[in-house]
Amino acid sequence: MPSFSSNESGALAEDEVARPSNFVRDLIIGDIQSGRFAGKVHTRFPPEPNGYLHIGHAKSICLNFGLALEFGGKCNLRFDDTNPCKEETEYVESIIEDVRWLGFDWEGRLFYASDYFDQLYEWAVQLTRQGQAYVCDLTAEQIREYRGTPSEPGRESPYRNRPVEENLNLLERMRAGEFPDGSRTLRSKIDMASPNFNMRDPVMYRILHAEHHRTGNKWCIYPMYDFAHGQSDSIEGITHSICTLEFEDHRPLYDWYLDKLGIHHPQQIEFDRLNLTNTVLSKRKLLTLVQKGYVSGWDDPRMPTLSGIRRRGYTPEAIRRFCNSIGVSKTNGVIEYSLLEHHLREDLNKRAARVMAVIDPLRLVIDNYPDDLVEEMEAVNNPEDAAMGTRRVPFSKVLLIERDDFREDPPKQYYRLSPGREVRLRYAYLVTCTHIVKDEATGEILEIHCTYDPATRGGNAPDGRKVKSTIHWVSASHALDFEARLYDTLFLDVNTGEENEAEDFTASLNPNSLQVRPSAKIEPSVQGAAPGARYQFERVGYFCVDRDSTPEKLVFNRTVQLRDTWAKIEKSQKAKS
């Protein structure tokens, strides 16, 4: 049976095994109880290797592998590689890596539709011999024209009634490479008056003189996805072929092929695909973003690809729990991106070590602190996990704080540092702002001067006085330099034109989806952190070390922001004013 692989995700959590009920699960339970398929459950995840997997595929991966896991069955990983013009080995390798990273193991059952090309061709010959397929000389444009409209039946091809022997001869010559691309196709002979367009004599094979990434130049005709899909399921003994809703109208064709061939017949079940706000999950559109340079590549941390969100710092556990939470239905909808971020925060809150970092540094000088004194403050690594222990953070006279943590003229409900106000320095002392130093030419605040109360080490006043704000800091002379890459949603609009193919979806791109802060500072405890290491920058957000990071130049990606109460207040105040 499928299992979780031995990667960073560790053991499968109990709440991921006991899945909430959904109609697909209920159908499988009914089949098991009735003895259909001898009570077996065998699913598959069948990606086309023409792009990188995205978060939408994660829902299908979790569903297919999860159901097999729950019912003690099997789940295959199969590449439906029937279009050599769009498929690459790079995509195959990335998909294997992504499924494994997400936590699933296909236990050696890695297959390709190209493994079955010989058998698929023999079945095409069988259907042709049975008079249920014919070679058609219409061009692709003419086939579309003959297909008719939703309100009008299609017209039969003038080649539809060719004699069987002539069709068999032409099919063999197609395979032998005698004809140019697009000159002929092999079509199923079904019903040109069917209300379902997929049943109006669909194409089974087309001529493509293109090198395949696995079979090389052995073939110059390739099966269409609809012909390869069901038969590949049959060969592998799949019991439940779980697809997204766009394949619902293809199910009659899926069934027709299997019935006419008289072979093992899996049950195709369709469910709703995942759509997210503020992003696109069309591989064609994602490819456009890559090819036109809107992003740096398939693994750009702004991309919804699994490789992109992995680089950004997402965890497989968070993605699995998100996919489990959104359910499975027969109606397509749109899920708020914030729900994905919620599950990410929930997971990172438990596992990410806390550190202090300053993205936009502002000098803070404690005038009454000894010039040559350096103290080490004890800081908690993760309040959610006592086993993670504590660390020592250097504290000195000159610190760096976030520029946003000081306002010379603070608005209402702003409780951070301002002239005359006392605040708590995290893990350290209470300090009070006495004056500021500005650039005479520009008016920019260069540094803040404060005094500290030596009796408040640890941040608590012995006389019981309270302060309303705690801010983080780093010691100026001990902090490490790093580059902060602040990522936001790739699109501004909630609806990015995912359904409207005529819409220019790039018009909604967020110009601030990436902001780089090259002069950020972080406490020295992260020295030597490896790419992929995750941290919570206290009061700032969750970050991870990017693959571009080196010992000489640390680079951190912002994975997700923390919930910022003041930001919400400020936004509300601006809206009212």
C-alpha positions in Angstrom: 0.0 0.0 0.0 1.2 3.6 -0.5 3.0 5.2 2.4 4.6 8.4 3.4 8.2 8.6 2.3 11.0 9.2 4.7 11.5 12.9 4.2 11.1 16.1 6.2 7.4 15.5 6.7 8.0 12.5 9.0 5.1 10.3 10.0 1.6 10.8 8.8 -0.5 12.6 11.4 -3.5 10.7 12.8 -6.0 13.4 11.6 -4.7 12.9 8.0 -5.5 9.2 8.1 -9.1 9.6 9.3 -10.4 11.7 6.4 -13.8 13.5 6.6 -16.5 11.9 4.5 -16.9 13.0 0.9 -18.8 11.6 -2.1 -15.7 10.0 -3.6 -14.8 8.3 -0.3 -18.4 7.2 0.1 -18.5 5.7 -3.4 -15.4 3.7 -2.7 -16.8 2.5 0.6 -19.9 1.3 -1.3 -17.8 -0.6 -3.8 -15.8 -2.3 -1.0 -19.0 -3.3 0.7 -20.6 -4.6 -2.5 -17.5 -6.6 -3.4 -16.9 -4.6 -6.6 -13.3 -5.0 -7.8 -13.1 -7.8 -5.2 -13.0 -5.1 -2.6 -9.7 -3.6 -3.8 -8.8 0.0 -4.0 -6.2 1.0 -6.6 -5.9 4.6 -7.6 -3.3 6.6 -9.6 -2.0 10.1 -10.0 -1.5 10.7 -13.8 0.3 14.0 -14.5 1.2 15.1 -18.0 5.0 16.0 -18.0 4.4 19.3 -19.8 5.0 21.6 -16.9 5.7 21.7 -13.1 3.1 20.6 -10.6 1.2 23.3 -8.7 -0.9 23.5 -5.6 -4.0 22.4 -7.5 -2.3 19.1 -8.3 -1.6 18.7 -4.6 -5.3 18.2 -4.0 -5.4 15.4 -6.5 -2.2 13.8 -5.1 -3.5 13.9 -1.5 -6.9 12.5 -2.6 -5.5 9.6 -4.7 -2.7 8.6 -2.4 -4.8 9.3 0.7 -7.7 7.2 -0.3 -5.4 4.3 -1.2 -3.6 4.7 2.1 -6.9 4.8 4.1 -8.3 1.6 2.6 -5.1 -0.4 2.4 -4.9 -0.1 -1.3 -2.3 1.0 -3.9 -1.6 4.2 -5.8 0.5 4.5 -8.9 2.4 7.4 -10.3 1.9 7.4 -14.0 3.1 10.0 -16.6 0.6 10.4 -19.4 3.3 11.3 -21.9 1.4 11.2 -25.2 2.5 14.6 -26.6 6.2 14.7 -27.4 6.0 18.3 -28.6 5.3 19.7 -25.1 7.0 17.1 -22.8 10.4 17.2 -21.3 12.5 15.1 -19.0 13.0 18.1 -16.7 9.2 18.0 -16.0 9.3 14.3 -15.3 12.1 14.8 -12.7 10.4 17.8 -11.1 7.1 15.9 -10.7 8.8 12.9 -9.1 10.6 15.2 -6.7 7.4 17.1 -5.9 5.3 14.1 -5.1 8.0 12.6 -2.9 8.5 16.0 -1.1 4.7 16.2 -0.5 5.2 13.0 1.5 4.0 10.1 -0.7 5.6 6.9 -1.9 4.4 5.0 -5.0 6.5 2.0 -3.9 8.1 1.3 -7.3 4.8 1.7 -9.2 6.2 4.4 -11.5 4.7 4.0 -15.0 4.4 5.9 -18.3 1.7 5.9 -21.0 4.6 5.4 -23.4 5.2 2.0 -21.7 2.0 1.0 -23.4 2.4 2.4 -26.9 2.6 -1.0 -28.5 -0.5 -2.3 -26.7 -2.4 0.9 -27.4 -1.6 0.6 -31.1 -2.8 -3.0 -31.1 -6.1 -1.9 -29.5 -6.4 0.8 -32.2 -6.0 -1.9 -34.8 -8.6 -4.0 -33.0 -11.2 -1.2 -33.1 -10.4 -0.5 -36.7 -10.8 -4.2 -37.6 -14.2 -4.1 -35.7 -15.3 -1.2 -37.9 -15.3 1.2 -34.9 -12.4 3.3 -36.1 -11.4 4.8 -39.4 -8.6 6.8 -41.0 -9.7 10.4 -41.8 -8.1 12.8 -44.3 -9.8 15.9 -43.0 -7.5 18.6 -41.6 -7.8 19.6 -38.0 -9.7 22.8 -39.0 -12.1 20.7 -41.2 -12.7 18.3 -38.3 -13.7 21.2 -36.1 -16.0 22.5 -38.9 -17.6 19.1 -39.4 -18.2 18.6 -35.7 -21.2 20.9 -35.6 -22.5 23.2 -32.8 -24.2 22.6 -29.5 -27.6 23.1 -31.2 -26.7 21.4 -34.5 -25.4 17.8 -35.1 -22.1 17.3 -36.8 -21.6 16.0 -40.3 -20.0 12.7 -41.1 -16.5 12.7 -42.6 -16.5 11.7 -46.3 -13.9 9.1 -45.2 -16.0 7.6 -42.5 -17.2 4.6 -44.4 -13.9 3.5 -45.9 -13.6 -0.3 -46.1 -11.9 -1.9 -43.1 -9.0 -3.2 -45.1 -8.3 0.2 -46.5 -8.3 1.7 -43.0 -6.0 -1.0 -41.7 -3.6 -0.4 -44.6 -3.6 3.4 -44.1 -3.2 3.0 -40.3 -0.1 0.8 -40.8 1.3 3.3 -43.4 0.7 6.1 -40.9 2.7 4.2 -38.3 5.5 3.6 -40.9 5.9 7.4 -41.4 4.6 7.7 -45.0 2.4 10.7 -44.4 3.3 14.3 -43.2 2.1 15.8 -39.9 -1.6 16.7 -39.9 -2.4 14.9 -43.1 -4.4 12.0 -41.6 -5.9 10.9 -38.2 -7.4 7.8 -36.8 -10.9 8.5 -35.5 -13.4 6.6 -33.5 -16.7 5.9 -35.3 -19.3 6.7 -32.7 -22.1 9.3 -33.3 -21.8 12.6 -35.1 -25.3 13.6 -33.7 -24.4 13.0 -30.1 -25.1 16.0 -27.8 -21.7 15.2 -26.2 -19.0 16.7 -28.5 -16.5 14.2 -27.2 -18.5 11.4 -28.8 -18.6 13.0 -32.3 -16.0 10.7 -33.8 -13.1 11.8 -31.7 -9.5 11.6 -32.9 -7.6 8.6 -31.5 -4.2 9.0 -33.2 -2.5 11.9 -34.9 0.7 12.1 -37.0 3.6 13.8 -35.2 7.1 13.3 -36.5 8.6 14.4 -33.2 11.2 12.8 -30.9 9.7 11.4 -27.7 11.7 11.9 -24.5 11.5 8.2 -23.8 10.8 6.3 -27.0 13.0 8.5 -29.2 12.0 8.2 -32.9 10.3 4.8 -32.7 6.9 6.4 -33.2 5.6 9.0 -35.5 1.9 8.6 -34.5 0.8 9.3 -31.0 -2.4 8.5 -29.1 -4.7 11.2 -27.9 -5.0 11.5 -24.1 -8.6 10.3 -24.2 -7.5 7.1 -25.9 -4.5 6.5 -23.7 -6.1 7.4 -20.4 -8.7 4.7 -19.8 -6.6 1.9 -21.4 -3.6 2.8 -19.3 -5.8 2.6 -16.2 -7.0 -0.8 -17.4 -3.5 -2.2 -18.0 -2.5 -1.2 -14.4 -5.6 -2.6 -12.8 -6.8 0.7 -11.5 -10.2 0.4 -9.7 -11.1 4.1 -9.2 -9.9 6.6 -11.8 -10.3 9.9 -10.0 -10.3 13.0 -12.2 -11.2 16.7 -12.0 -14.6 17.9 -13.3 -13.4 18.9 -16.7 -13.2 15.2 -17.5 -16.9 14.5 -16.6 -18.0 15.0 -20.3 -15.2 12.6 -21.3 -16.4 9.8 -19.1 -18.8 8.4 -21.8 -15.8 8.1 -24.2 -13.7 6.6 -21.4 -16.4 3.9 -21.0 -16.9 3.5 -24.7 -13.3 2.5 -25.4 -13.1 0.1 -22.5 -16.5 -1.5 -23.4 -15.7 -1.9 -27.1 -12.3 -3.5 -26.3 -13.8 -5.7 -23.6 -11.0 -5.1 -21.1 -10.9 -4.4 -17.3 -13.1 -1.4 -16.7 -12.2 1.0 -13.9 -14.7 3.5 -12.5 -14.0 7.1 -13.4 -15.1 9.6 -10.7 -14.9 13.4 -11.1 -14.4 15.9 -8.4 -13.9 19.7 -8.2 -10.5 21.1 -9.1 -8.8 23.6 -6.7 -9.0 27.2 -7.6 -7.3 29.9 -5.5 -7.8 33.6 -5.3 -5.0 35.9 -6.4 -3.3 33.3 -8.5 -3.6 31.2 -11.7 -3.4 27.4 -11.8 -3.4 26.9 -15.6 -0.2 25.3 -16.7 -0.5 27.2 -20.0 -0.6 30.5 -18.1 2.1 29.5 -15.7 4.3 28.7 -18.7 3.5 32.1 -20.1 4.7 33.7 -16.9 8.0 31.8 -17.1 8.6 32.2 -20.8 7.9 36.0 -20.8 10.0 36.6 -17.8 7.3 37.8 -15.4 8.9 35.4 -12.9 12.4 34.0 -12.6 11.4 30.4 -13.3 9.1 27.5 -12.4 10.4 27.6 -8.8 10.1 31.3 -8.3 8.7 31.6 -4.8 5.8 33.7 -6.1 4.6 30.8 -8.3 1.9 28.4 -7.1 4.1 25.5 -8.3 5.1 23.0 -5.6 8.7 23.7 -6.3 8.0 27.5 -5.9 6.2 27.2 -2.7 8.7 24.7 -1.4 11.5 27.3 -2.1 9.4 29.9 -0.4 9.3 27.8 2.8 6.0 26.1 2.7 5.8 22.7 4.5 4.3 19.5 3.0 2.3 19.1 6.3 0.6 22.5 5.8 -0.3 21.7 2.2 -1.7 18.2 3.1 -3.8 19.7 5.9 -5.1 22.5 3.6 -6.1 19.9 1.0 -7.8 17.8 3.6 -9.7 20.9 5.0 -11.2 22.2 1.7 -13.1 19.0 1.0 -14.2 17.3 -2.2 -17.3 18.1 -4.1 -19.0 18.1 -7.5 -19.1 21.9 -7.8 -16.1 24.0 -8.7 -15.5 27.0 -6.5 -12.7 29.3 -5.4 -10.8 29.0 -2.1 -9.4 32.1 -0.4 -5.6 32.1 -0.5 -5.7 33.2 3.2 -6.9 29.7 4.1 -3.8 28.2 2.7 -1.8 30.7 4.7 -3.7 29.9 7.8 -2.7 26.2 7.6 0.9 27.3 6.9 1.0 29.6 10.0 -0.5 26.8 12.1 2.2 24.4 11.1 5.2 26.8 11.2 4.1 28.1 14.6 4.9 24.7 16.0 8.1 23.9 14.2 9.9 27.2 13.3 12.6 28.5 15.6 12.2 32.1 16.7 14.9 34.7 16.0 15.1 38.5 15.9 15.7 40.2 12.6 15.2 43.8 11.4 14.2 44.3 7.8 14.4 48.2 7.7 17.0 49.1 10.4 16.9 52.2 12.5 19.6 52.9 15.1 18.7 53.0 18.8 21.3 54.3 21.2 20.9 53.7 25.0 22.7 56.7 26.4 23.0 55.4 30.0 24.1 51.9 29.0 27.9 51.3 29.5 29.9 51.7 26.3 31.9 48.5 26.5 29.3 46.3 28.1 27.8 43.3 26.2 25.2 41.2 27.9 23.7 37.9 26.7 19.9 37.8 27.0 18.2 34.4 27.2 15.6 34.0 24.4 13.1 31.2 23.9 13.5 29.3 20.7 9.9 28.3 20.4 7.2 28.8 23.1 5.1 26.1 21.5 7.9 23.5 22.0 9.8 23.6 25.3 12.2 20.9 23.9 13.6 23.4 21.5 15.2 25.2 24.5 16.7 28.7 24.6 19.5 30.6 23.0 21.7 33.6 24.1 21.3 36.9 22.2 24.0 39.6 22.5 22.8 43.0 23.8 24.8 46.3 23.7 24.6 50.0 23.8 23.7 50.5 20.1 20.8 48.4 18.8 18.8 48.3 15.6 15.1 48.3 15.6 12.4 48.3 12.8 11.8 51.8 11.4 8.1 51.1 11.6 8.4 50.6 15.4 9.0 54.3 15.9 6.7 57.3 15.2 7.7 60.8 16.0 4.1 61.9 16.0 2.2 58.7 16.8 -1.4 58.3 15.7 -4.2 57.0 18.0 -3.8 53.4 19.1 -0.1 53.4 18.2 1.7 52.0 21.3 5.2 51.4 20.0 8.1 53.7 20.6 7.7 57.4 20.3 9.1 60.5 22.2 8.7 60.1 25.9 7.1 56.7 25.7 8.4 53.6 27.5 8.4 50.2 25.7 9.9 46.8 26.3 12.8 45.5 24.4 12.1 41.8 23.8 14.0 39.6 26.4 15.9 42.7 27.6 15.0 46.0 29.3 12.4 48.7 29.4 13.6 51.8 27.5 12.2 55.3 27.2 12.8 57.5 24.1 14.4 60.9 25.1 15.3 62.4 21.8 16.0 61.7 18.1 18.7 62.7 15.6 17.7 63.7 12.1 19.5 64.4 8.8 19.5 68.2 8.6 19.1 68.2 4.8 16.3 65.6 4.4 14.7 65.4 7.8 15.1 61.7 7.9 15.4 60.2 11.3 18.9 58.8 11.7 18.8 57.4 15.2 16.8 57.3 18.4 18.2 58.0 21.8 16.8 56.3 24.9 17.5 55.5 28.5 17.0 52.1 30.0 16.0 51.0 33.5 18.7 48.5 34.7 16.2 47.1 37.2 14.0 45.7 34.4 16.3 43.1 32.9 14.2 40.4 31.3 11.6 43.0 30.5 9.7 43.3 33.8 9.5 46.2 36.1 9.9 45.4 39.8 7.5 48.1 40.8 4.8 46.5 38.6 4.4 49.3 36.0 3.1 48.2 32.7 4.0 49.0 29.1 1.7 48.5 26.2 4.3 47.4 23.6 7.2 45.1 23.1 9.5 45.5 20.2 12.4 43.4 18.8 16.0 44.4 18.2 19.4 43.2 17.3 22.8 44.4 18.5 24.4 46.6 15.9 27.9 45.3 16.4 26.9 41.6 16.4 24.1 41.4 13.8 24.6 39.6 10.5 23.8 41.2 7.2 21.2 39.5 5.0 19.0 40.2 2.0 15.3 39.9 2.7 13.0 39.0 -0.2 9.5 40.0 0.7 6.9 38.0 -1.4 3.3 38.8 -1.8 0.5 37.4 -4.0 1.4 37.3 -7.6 -1.9 38.9 -8.7 -3.8 41.9 -7.3 -7.3 40.8 -8.4 -9.1 38.0 -6.6 -10.4 36.8 -9.9 -7.4 36.7 -12.3 -9.3 35.6 -15.4 -8.7 31.9 -14.8 -11.9 31.0 -16.6 -11.9 33.7 -19.3 -9.4 32.6 -21.8 -9.7 35.8 -23.8 -8.7 38.0 -20.8 -5.2 39.3 -20.5 -4.5 37.7 -17.1 -1.1 39.5 -16.9 -2.8 42.8 -16.5 -3.6 41.9 -12.9 0.0 41.1 -12.0 1.1 42.6 -8.6 4.0 45.0 -9.2 5.0 44.6 -5.6 4.8 40.8 -5.5 8.6 40.9 -4.7 10.4 43.6 -2.7 14.0 43.2 -1.9 15.6 44.6 1.3 19.4 44.3 0.8 20.4 45.8 4.2 18.5 43.8 6.7 20.1 42.6 9.9 19.6 39.4 12.0 20.9 38.0 15.2 24.1 35.9 15.0 22.5 32.6 16.0 21.5 31.9 12.4 25.1 31.8 11.2 25.6 28.8 8.9 21.9 28.2 8.4 21.4 25.8 5.5 19.1 26.6 2.5 15.5 25.6 3.4 15.9 26.3 7.2 12.7 27.9 8.5 12.4 30.6 11.2 9.9 32.9 12.6 11.3 36.5 12.7 9.6 37.7 15.8 6.9 40.2 15.1 7.7 40.2 11.4 6.8 36.9 9.8 8.0 33.4 8.8 11.1 33.2 6.6 13.3 30.5 5.1 16.9 30.5 3.9 16.8 30.7 0.1 19.0 28.4 -2.2 20.9 31.6 -3.3 22.2 32.0 0.2 25.9 31.7 0.9 28.1 32.0 4.0 29.2 35.4 2.6 25.6 36.5 1.8 22.6 35.3 3.7 19.3 35.4 1.7 15.9 34.9 3.4 12.5 34.5 1.7 9.4 35.7 3.5 7.2 32.6 3.6 4.1 34.3 5.1 3.4 37.3 7.2 2.3 37.2 10.8 -1.1 38.7 11.6 -0.3 42.3 12.2 -2.9 43.9 14.5 -1.6 47.5 14.1 -1.5 47.1 10.3 -5.3 46.4 10.4 -5.9 49.3 12.7 -3.9 51.7 10.5 -5.7 50.4 7.3 -9.1 51.0 9.0 -8.1 54.5 10.1 -6.9 55.4 6.6 -10.2 54.1 5.1 -12.2 56.4 7.4 -10.1 59.5 6.8 
